[in-house]
Amino acid sequence: MKYEIKDLGNAKLKIEAEIEAKEFDIFFESALKDLTKEAEMPGFRKGKVPEKIVEEKINPAGLLSEAAEMAIRDTWLKILKESKIDAISQPEVEIIKIAKGNPLVFNLNVEVLPKVELPDIRAIATKEPEKKVEITDKEVEESIAWLQQSRAKLSNKEGALEKGDLAEIAYIFISGPSDLPQGEQKDGFIIGKGHFIIGMEDALIGMKLGEEKNFKGEIVFGADGKKKEPVEVHVKIDLVNRVELPEINDEFAKALGKFENLEALKADIKKGVTEEKQNVEKENRRATILEKIAEKTKVTVPEILINREEEALFKNLQNRIASEIKIPFDQYLAQVKKTEEDIKKEFKKIAEQRVKIFLILNQIEKDEKIEAEESEINERIAEILKQYPNPEQAKKEIESSQTRLYISDEIRRGKIFKLLGC
């Protein structure tokens, strides 16, 4: 096998290859054997027809084509391994010369990852300051209130709904914006905690189990929460529960586990909220640094990668609509008054930015020679396995899935962010 790689520019390569006659003959014989296994002719059982007869009867061009396909596939894999080409597309094959007993000459045209000209990544990262995380007493109190609510005792209530009661309702929009959900909707919430339909809570107070009524309210629209639209709603009470909240004291804290008193619980919550906010701030800072690096990076993002990412975003949306909202996708499109093309157009810019970030991270890995060592991957897997009741079974599943590749990628990304000081 001989080959020469030529750079065509615009992240495209042309590979001029030649397979010697002796080597091509091996693929020819292999293709003939494969066809013989499936051959059926009068007087012979399937797969028992002599190869010489099969070769005489079969279309010579079809046999050569099959042999060439096998040879080119094998050659392409060898070229990828030897030259470490970052191919992002399947090669377009152009056969120049093909004949039995002769060399197979062909060209492969393939798209590859583009050249990426990075700015001074360390300087950009250094200029992005770390924000100090602050935790307020209010945040701690809100967390304790959530714990209190999660341990509330519920009991059926025969009387009218009051503030603090849990109501389970069924409701239908009689009138309002056209993109509101159609048909009966179910909901459950505590009166006084707020509801997305303004006026819903006021309408429910005083109602009893099984009672129905119509009321007029408002729906809030817009990111700023200032745009309102009037709605008319029919509501029915399916369940009324009295909510008994435990008292927040030392005994409440002890009941939650390892805490000696309420102050120990508050300290633990403050620590947990602090770590959570620090992680969020770290992720935000990383994203900001990558965005600023991207602004100063010179690269032509391949359309093929943008299209793939755009399609992945679209598929993810379809899956979320099916699993979370549980309505047909065409119904969702009707509600948001958009077409598939509209949504894909919106995704295009996001896809392009994501691919650009991927190219930047990939280039940093190359420039800085960042790798994930086998020992590091094994160590991370060992940590994951501690969380499973059956580590041996979990290990088999991890090794047989894409998890190992994901962990390798995660380790390399971690090293990049450490290099950038974030």
NUZAMI-361366 format. One record per residue (C-alpha): residue in one letter; residue number from 1; x, y, z. Coordinates in steps of 0.1 Angstrom, whole numbers, plus 5000, padded with zeros to 4 digits. Layout:
N
{rec 'A' NUM {X Y Z}};
...
This chain:
422
{rec 'M' 1 {5000 5000 5000}};
{rec 'K' 2 {5013 5034 4990}};
{rec 'Y' 3 {4995 5067 4997}};
{rec 'E' 4 {5002 5105 4996}};
{rec 'I' 5 {4981 5131 5015}};
{rec 'K' 6 {4975 5164 4999}};
{rec 'D' 7 {4960 5194 5016}};
{rec 'L' 8 {4933 5210 4995}};
{rec 'G' 9 {4926 5238 5019}};
{rec 'N' 10 {4894 5246 5038}};
{rec 'A' 11 {4899 5216 5061}};
{rec 'K' 12 {4898 5191 5032}};
{rec 'L' 13 {4924 5165 5023}};
{rec 'K' 14 {4929 5144 4992}};
{rec 'I' 15 {4946 5110 4997}};
{rec 'E' 16 {4961 5094 4965}};
{rec 'A' 17 {4965 5057 4972}};
{rec 'E' 18 {4976 5026 4954}};
{rec 'I' 19 {4973 4989 4965}};
{rec 'E' 20 {4997 4966 4948}};
{rec 'A' 21 {4984 4939 4924}};
{rec 'K' 22 {4993 4910 4948}};
{rec 'E' 23 {4976 4927 4977}};
{rec 'F' 24 {4945 4935 4956}};
{rec 'D' 25 {4943 4899 4944}};
{rec 'I' 26 {4939 4888 4981}};
{rec 'F' 27 {4908 4911 4984}};
{rec 'F' 28 {4895 4897 4951}};
{rec 'E' 29 {4898 4862 4964}};
{rec 'S' 30 {4881 4872 4996}};
{rec 'A' 31 {4852 4888 4978}};
{rec 'L' 32 {4849 4857 4956}};
{rec 'K' 33 {4847 4835 4987}};
{rec 'D' 34 {4820 4857 5003}};
{rec 'L' 35 {4799 4856 4971}};
{rec 'T' 36 {4804 4818 4968}};
{rec 'K' 37 {4789 4813 5003}};
{rec 'E' 38 {4756 4828 4991}};
{rec 'A' 39 {4757 4814 4955}};
{rec 'E' 40 {4728 4792 4944}};
{rec 'M' 41 {4730 4773 4911}};
{rec 'P' 42 {4711 4743 4897}};
{rec 'G' 43 {4728 4710 4907}};
{rec 'F' 44 {4746 4725 4937}};
{rec 'R' 45 {4735 4732 4973}};
{rec 'K' 46 {4737 4768 4985}};
{rec 'G' 47 {4773 4777 4993}};
{rec 'K' 48 {4787 4746 4976}};
{rec 'V' 49 {4791 4760 4941}};
{rec 'P' 50 {4829 4759 4931}};
{rec 'E' 51 {4845 4793 4931}};
{rec 'K' 52 {4857 4789 4895}};
{rec 'I' 53 {4821 4784 4883}};
{rec 'V' 54 {4809 4814 4905}};
{rec 'E' 55 {4836 4836 4890}};
{rec 'E' 56 {4826 4826 4854}};
{rec 'K' 57 {4789 4832 4860}};
{rec 'I' 58 {4790 4863 4881}};
{rec 'N' 59 {4792 4899 4867}};
{rec 'P' 60 {4829 4907 4866}};
{rec 'A' 61 {4823 4944 4874}};
{rec 'G' 62 {4803 4935 4905}};
{rec 'L' 63 {4830 4912 4918}};
{rec 'L' 64 {4857 4938 4912}};
{rec 'S' 65 {4835 4964 4929}};
{rec 'E' 66 {4830 4942 4960}};
{rec 'A' 67 {4868 4935 4961}};
{rec 'A' 68 {4876 4973 4958}};
{rec 'E' 69 {4851 4982 4985}};
{rec 'M' 70 {4868 4957 5009}};
{rec 'A' 71 {4903 4969 5000}};
{rec 'I' 72 {4895 5006 5003}};
{rec 'R' 73 {4878 5001 5037}};
{rec 'D' 74 {4908 4982 5050}};
{rec 'T' 75 {4932 5008 5035}};
{rec 'W' 76 {4913 5038 5049}};
{rec 'L' 77 {4914 5023 5085}};
{rec 'K' 78 {4952 5018 5081}};
{rec 'I' 79 {4957 5054 5069}};
{rec 'L' 80 {4937 5068 5098}};
{rec 'K' 81 {4958 5048 5123}};
{rec 'E' 82 {4992 5057 5107}};
{rec 'S' 83 {4986 5094 5099}};
{rec 'K' 84 {4962 5102 5128}};
{rec 'I' 85 {4940 5122 5105}};
{rec 'D' 86 {4911 5140 5124}};
{rec 'A' 87 {4885 5130 5099}};
{rec 'I' 88 {4850 5143 5104}};
{rec 'S' 89 {4833 5128 5074}};
{rec 'Q' 90 {4833 5095 5055}};
{rec 'P' 91 {4857 5097 5025}};
{rec 'E' 92 {4844 5102 4990}};
{rec 'V' 93 {4860 5075 4969}};
{rec 'E' 94 {4872 5081 4933}};
{rec 'I' 95 {4886 5050 4917}};
{rec 'I' 96 {4912 5057 4891}};
{rec 'K' 97 {4923 5022 4880}};
{rec 'I' 98 {4907 4988 4887}};
{rec 'A' 99 {4913 4955 4870}};
{rec 'K' 100 {4921 4919 4882}};
{rec 'G' 101 {4958 4913 4884}};
{rec 'N' 102 {4966 4950 4884}};
{rec 'P' 103 {4972 4976 4912}};
{rec 'L' 104 {4940 4993 4925}};
{rec 'V' 105 {4945 5031 4923}};
{rec 'F' 106 {4920 5054 4939}};
{rec 'N' 107 {4916 5088 4956}};
{rec 'L' 108 {4899 5096 4989}};
{rec 'N' 109 {4885 5131 4996}};
{rec 'V' 110 {4878 5137 5032}};
{rec 'E' 111 {4869 5166 5055}};
{rec 'V' 112 {4890 5170 5086}};
{rec 'L' 113 {4891 5192 5117}};
{rec 'P' 114 {4901 5227 5107}};
{rec 'K' 115 {4932 5246 5118}};
{rec 'V' 116 {4925 5266 5150}};
{rec 'E' 117 {4945 5297 5158}};
{rec 'L' 118 {4942 5302 5195}};
{rec 'P' 119 {4948 5336 5213}};
{rec 'D' 120 {4968 5338 5246}};
{rec 'I' 121 {4945 5315 5265}};
{rec 'R' 122 {4963 5320 5299}};
{rec 'A' 123 {4962 5357 5296}};
{rec 'I' 124 {4924 5357 5289}};
{rec 'A' 125 {4918 5333 5318}};
{rec 'T' 126 {4938 5354 5342}};
{rec 'K' 127 {4918 5385 5334}};
{rec 'E' 128 {4885 5368 5344}};
{rec 'P' 129 {4883 5373 5382}};
{rec 'E' 130 {4868 5347 5406}};
{rec 'K' 131 {4837 5360 5423}};
{rec 'K' 132 {4834 5355 5460}};
{rec 'V' 133 {4804 5334 5470}};
{rec 'E' 134 {4782 5347 5498}};
{rec 'I' 135 {4755 5328 5517}};
{rec 'T' 136 {4727 5347 5534}};
{rec 'D' 137 {4707 5337 5565}};
{rec 'K' 138 {4676 5339 5543}};
{rec 'E' 139 {4690 5311 5520}};
{rec 'V' 140 {4696 5289 5550}};
{rec 'E' 141 {4661 5295 5564}};
{rec 'E' 142 {4646 5287 5530}};
{rec 'S' 143 {4664 5254 5529}};
{rec 'I' 144 {4652 5246 5564}};
{rec 'A' 145 {4616 5256 5554}};
{rec 'W' 146 {4619 5231 5525}};
{rec 'L' 147 {4630 5204 5548}};
{rec 'Q' 148 {4601 5212 5571}};
{rec 'Q' 149 {4577 5211 5542}};
{rec 'S' 150 {4591 5177 5530}};
{rec 'R' 151 {4583 5162 5564}};
{rec 'A' 152 {4549 5176 5568}};
{rec 'K' 153 {4520 5153 5578}};
{rec 'L' 154 {4490 5153 5556}};
{rec 'S' 155 {4455 5145 5566}};
{rec 'N' 156 {4421 5147 5548}};
{rec 'K' 157 {4402 5178 5555}};
{rec 'E' 158 {4364 5180 5551}};
{rec 'G' 159 {4360 5217 5555}};
{rec 'A' 160 {4368 5246 5531}};
{rec 'L' 161 {4402 5253 5517}};
{rec 'E' 162 {4424 5277 5537}};
{rec 'K' 163 {4458 5292 5533}};
{rec 'G' 164 {4484 5266 5541}};
{rec 'D' 165 {4462 5236 5529}};
{rec 'L' 166 {4473 5213 5501}};
{rec 'A' 167 {4449 5213 5472}};
{rec 'E' 168 {4448 5189 5443}};
{rec 'I' 169 {4427 5202 5414}};
{rec 'A' 170 {4416 5196 5379}};
{rec 'Y' 171 {4412 5227 5356}};
{rec 'I' 172 {4404 5237 5320}};
{rec 'F' 173 {4412 5269 5302}};
{rec 'I' 174 {4379 5283 5289}};
{rec 'S' 175 {4394 5313 5272}};
{rec 'G' 176 {4429 5329 5269}};
{rec 'P' 177 {4459 5328 5246}};
{rec 'S' 178 {4458 5302 5219}};
{rec 'D' 179 {4490 5285 5229}};
{rec 'L' 180 {4476 5275 5264}};
{rec 'P' 181 {4474 5237 5271}};
{rec 'Q' 182 {4442 5222 5258}};
{rec 'G' 183 {4420 5198 5277}};
{rec 'E' 184 {4419 5190 5314}};
{rec 'Q' 185 {4451 5197 5335}};
{rec 'K' 186 {4460 5184 5369}};
{rec 'D' 187 {4479 5202 5396}};
{rec 'G' 188 {4486 5200 5433}};
{rec 'F' 189 {4500 5228 5455}};
{rec 'I' 190 {4499 5245 5489}};
{rec 'I' 191 {4476 5275 5491}};
{rec 'G' 192 {4496 5306 5497}};
{rec 'K' 193 {4528 5294 5480}};
{rec 'G' 194 {4518 5310 5447}};
{rec 'H' 195 {4504 5296 5414}};
{rec 'F' 196 {4513 5305 5378}};
{rec 'I' 197 {4476 5315 5372}};
{rec 'I' 198 {4471 5347 5390}};
{rec 'G' 199 {4438 5346 5409}};
{rec 'M' 200 {4438 5308 5412}};
{rec 'E' 201 {4445 5308 5450}};
{rec 'D' 202 {4419 5335 5457}};
{rec 'A' 203 {4394 5315 5438}};
{rec 'L' 204 {4401 5282 5457}};
{rec 'I' 205 {4400 5296 5492}};
{rec 'G' 206 {4366 5286 5507}};
{rec 'M' 207 {4359 5259 5482}};
{rec 'K' 208 {4353 5223 5494}};
{rec 'L' 209 {4361 5188 5480}};
{rec 'G' 210 {4342 5181 5448}};
{rec 'E' 211 {4331 5217 5443}};
{rec 'E' 212 {4335 5233 5409}};
{rec 'K' 213 {4335 5270 5397}};
{rec 'N' 214 {4346 5293 5369}};
{rec 'F' 215 {4368 5323 5376}};
{rec 'K' 216 {4387 5349 5357}};
{rec 'G' 217 {4425 5354 5362}};
{rec 'E' 218 {4457 5362 5344}};
{rec 'I' 219 {4487 5344 5329}};
{rec 'V' 220 {4521 5361 5331}};
{rec 'F' 221 {4542 5361 5299}};
{rec 'G' 222 {4577 5373 5290}};
{rec 'A' 223 {4611 5369 5305}};
{rec 'D' 224 {4606 5400 5327}};
{rec 'G' 225 {4573 5387 5340}};
{rec 'K' 226 {4555 5419 5332}};
{rec 'K' 227 {4533 5409 5303}};
{rec 'K' 228 {4499 5396 5314}};
{rec 'E' 229 {4470 5380 5295}};
{rec 'P' 230 {4435 5375 5308}};
{rec 'V' 231 {4422 5339 5311}};
{rec 'E' 232 {4389 5322 5322}};
{rec 'V' 233 {4393 5289 5340}};
{rec 'H' 234 {4370 5261 5352}};
{rec 'V' 235 {4384 5244 5383}};
{rec 'K' 236 {4373 5214 5404}};
{rec 'I' 237 {4386 5204 5438}};
{rec 'D' 238 {4398 5167 5437}};
{rec 'L' 239 {4415 5166 5472}};
{rec 'V' 240 {4418 5188 5503}};
{rec 'N' 241 {4446 5180 5528}};
{rec 'R' 242 {4455 5197 5560}};
{rec 'V' 243 {4492 5202 5563}};
{rec 'E' 244 {4508 5199 5597}};
{rec 'L' 245 {4543 5211 5598}};
{rec 'P' 246 {4569 5199 5624}};
{rec 'E' 247 {4583 5225 5647}};
{rec 'I' 248 {4618 5237 5638}};
{rec 'N' 249 {4639 5230 5669}};
{rec 'D' 250 {4667 5208 5681}};
{rec 'E' 251 {4645 5177 5680}};
{rec 'F' 252 {4636 5184 5643}};
{rec 'A' 253 {4674 5186 5635}};
{rec 'K' 254 {4682 5154 5654}};
{rec 'A' 255 {4654 5136 5635}};
{rec 'L' 256 {4672 5144 5602}};
{rec 'G' 257 {4702 5124 5611}};
{rec 'K' 258 {4737 5132 5625}};
{rec 'F' 259 {4729 5167 5639}};
{rec 'E' 260 {4733 5174 5676}};
{rec 'N' 261 {4711 5205 5674}};
{rec 'L' 262 {4695 5231 5651}};
{rec 'E' 263 {4727 5251 5649}};
{rec 'A' 264 {4746 5221 5636}};
{rec 'L' 265 {4719 5216 5610}};
{rec 'K' 266 {4722 5252 5599}};
{rec 'A' 267 {4760 5250 5597}};
{rec 'D' 268 {4757 5219 5575}};
{rec 'I' 269 {4731 5235 5552}};
{rec 'K' 270 {4753 5266 5549}};
{rec 'K' 271 {4783 5244 5540}};
{rec 'G' 272 {4762 5225 5514}};
{rec 'V' 273 {4747 5257 5498}};
{rec 'T' 274 {4782 5273 5498}};
{rec 'E' 275 {4797 5243 5479}};
{rec 'E' 276 {4767 5243 5455}};
{rec 'K' 277 {4771 5280 5447}};
{rec 'Q' 278 {4809 5277 5444}};
{rec 'N' 279 {4804 5249 5418}};
{rec 'V' 280 {4779 5270 5399}};
{rec 'E' 281 {4803 5300 5400}};
{rec 'K' 282 {4831 5278 5388}};
{rec 'E' 283 {4810 5265 5358}};
{rec 'N' 284 {4799 5301 5350}};
{rec 'R' 285 {4835 5313 5351}};
{rec 'R' 286 {4847 5285 5329}};
{rec 'A' 287 {4819 5292 5304}};
{rec 'T' 288 {4828 5329 5304}};
{rec 'I' 289 {4865 5322 5298}};
{rec 'L' 290 {4858 5298 5269}};
{rec 'E' 291 {4834 5324 5254}};
{rec 'K' 292 {4861 5351 5255}};
{rec 'I' 293 {4887 5327 5241}};
{rec 'A' 294 {4862 5319 5213}};
{rec 'E' 295 {4858 5356 5205}};
{rec 'K' 296 {4895 5358 5197}};
{rec 'T' 297 {4900 5324 5181}};
{rec 'K' 298 {4904 5322 5143}};
{rec 'V' 299 {4888 5291 5129}};
{rec 'T' 300 {4863 5282 5101}};
{rec 'V' 301 {4837 5260 5118}};
{rec 'P' 302 {4829 5231 5094}};
{rec 'E' 303 {4792 5231 5083}};
{rec 'I' 304 {4791 5193 5087}};
{rec 'L' 305 {4798 5196 5124}};
{rec 'I' 306 {4773 5224 5129}};
{rec 'N' 307 {4746 5204 5111}};
{rec 'R' 308 {4753 5174 5133}};
{rec 'E' 309 {4751 5194 5165}};
{rec 'E' 310 {4720 5212 5153}};
{rec 'E' 311 {4703 5178 5146}};
{rec 'A' 312 {4714 5166 5181}};
{rec 'L' 313 {4698 5196 5197}};
{rec 'F' 314 {4666 5191 5177}};
{rec 'K' 315 {4664 5154 5187}};
{rec 'N' 316 {4670 5163 5223}};
{rec 'L' 317 {4641 5187 5222}};
{rec 'Q' 318 {4618 5161 5206}};
{rec 'N' 319 {4627 5136 5233}};
{rec 'R' 320 {4621 5162 5261}};
{rec 'I' 321 {4587 5171 5247}};
{rec 'A' 322 {4577 5134 5245}};
{rec 'S' 323 {4590 5125 5280}};
{rec 'E' 324 {4583 5156 5300}};
{rec 'I' 325 {4554 5175 5284}};
{rec 'K' 326 {4540 5142 5269}};
{rec 'I' 327 {4523 5157 5238}};
{rec 'P' 328 {4529 5150 5201}};
{rec 'F' 329 {4557 5171 5186}};
{rec 'D' 330 {4534 5186 5159}};
{rec 'Q' 331 {4510 5197 5187}};
{rec 'Y' 332 {4539 5214 5205}};
{rec 'L' 333 {4549 5232 5173}};
{rec 'A' 334 {4513 5244 5169}};
{rec 'Q' 335 {4513 5257 5205}};
{rec 'V' 336 {4545 5277 5201}};
{rec 'K' 337 {4535 5287 5166}};
{rec 'K' 338 {4568 5275 5150}};
{rec 'T' 339 {4579 5251 5123}};
{rec 'E' 340 {4607 5226 5125}};
{rec 'E' 341 {4627 5249 5103}};
{rec 'D' 342 {4621 5278 5127}};
{rec 'I' 343 {4634 5258 5156}};
{rec 'K' 344 {4664 5245 5137}};
{rec 'K' 345 {4673 5280 5126}};
{rec 'E' 346 {4673 5290 5163}};
{rec 'F' 347 {4695 5261 5172}};
{rec 'K' 348 {4720 5269 5144}};
{rec 'K' 349 {4738 5297 5163}};
{rec 'I' 350 {4739 5276 5195}};
{rec 'A' 351 {4753 5246 5175}};
{rec 'E' 352 {4780 5267 5159}};
{rec 'Q' 353 {4791 5281 5193}};
{rec 'R' 354 {4792 5246 5208}};
{rec 'V' 355 {4813 5232 5179}};
{rec 'K' 356 {4836 5262 5181}};
{rec 'I' 357 {4842 5255 5218}};
{rec 'F' 358 {4848 5218 5211}};
{rec 'L' 359 {4874 5228 5185}};
{rec 'I' 360 {4891 5251 5209}};
{rec 'L' 361 {4893 5225 5237}};
{rec 'N' 362 {4906 5199 5212}};
{rec 'Q' 363 {4933 5223 5200}};
{rec 'I' 364 {4943 5231 5236}};
{rec 'E' 365 {4947 5193 5242}};
{rec 'K' 366 {4970 5190 5212}};
{rec 'D' 367 {4991 5221 5220}};
{rec 'E' 368 {4995 5212 5257}};
{rec 'K' 369 {4998 5175 5250}};
{rec 'I' 370 {4970 5168 5275}};
{rec 'E' 371 {4960 5131 5279}};
{rec 'A' 372 {4940 5109 5303}};
{rec 'E' 373 {4963 5082 5317}};
{rec 'E' 374 {4949 5047 5321}};
{rec 'S' 375 {4956 5049 5358}};
{rec 'E' 376 {4936 5081 5361}};
{rec 'I' 377 {4906 5065 5343}};
{rec 'N' 378 {4908 5034 5364}};
{rec 'E' 379 {4909 5054 5396}};
{rec 'R' 380 {4878 5074 5386}};
{rec 'I' 381 {4860 5042 5377}};
{rec 'A' 382 {4869 5028 5411}};
{rec 'E' 383 {4854 5059 5428}};
{rec 'I' 384 {4822 5054 5408}};
{rec 'L' 385 {4819 5017 5416}};
{rec 'K' 386 {4819 5025 5454}};
{rec 'Q' 387 {4784 5039 5448}};
{rec 'Y' 388 {4770 5006 5434}};
{rec 'P' 389 {4756 4977 5456}};
{rec 'N' 390 {4770 4953 5430}};
{rec 'P' 391 {4804 4967 5419}};
{rec 'E' 392 {4814 4937 5397}};
{rec 'Q' 393 {4782 4939 5376}};
{rec 'A' 394 {4785 4977 5374}};
{rec 'K' 395 {4822 4974 5362}};
{rec 'K' 396 {4811 4951 5334}};
{rec 'E' 397 {4785 4976 5323}};
{rec 'I' 398 {4809 5005 5324}};
{rec 'E' 399 {4836 4986 5304}};
{rec 'S' 400 {4810 4976 5277}};
{rec 'S' 401 {4796 5011 5273}};
{rec 'Q' 402 {4808 5045 5263}};
{rec 'T' 403 {4813 5054 5300}};
{rec 'R' 404 {4851 5049 5298}};
{rec 'L' 405 {4854 5073 5269}};
{rec 'Y' 406 {4832 5098 5287}};
{rec 'I' 407 {4855 5096 5318}};
{rec 'S' 408 {4886 5100 5297}};
{rec 'D' 409 {4870 5131 5281}};
{rec 'E' 410 {4861 5145 5315}};
{rec 'I' 411 {4896 5140 5329}};
{rec 'R' 412 {4912 5158 5299}};
{rec 'R' 413 {4887 5187 5302}};
{rec 'G' 414 {4895 5189 5339}};
{rec 'K' 415 {4932 5193 5331}};
{rec 'I' 416 {4925 5220 5306}};
{rec 'F' 417 {4905 5240 5332}};
{rec 'K' 418 {4933 5235 5357}};
{rec 'L' 419 {4957 5249 5332}};
{rec 'L' 420 {4934 5279 5328}};
{rec 'G' 421 {4932 5283 5366}};
{rec 'C' 422 {4895 5276 5367}};
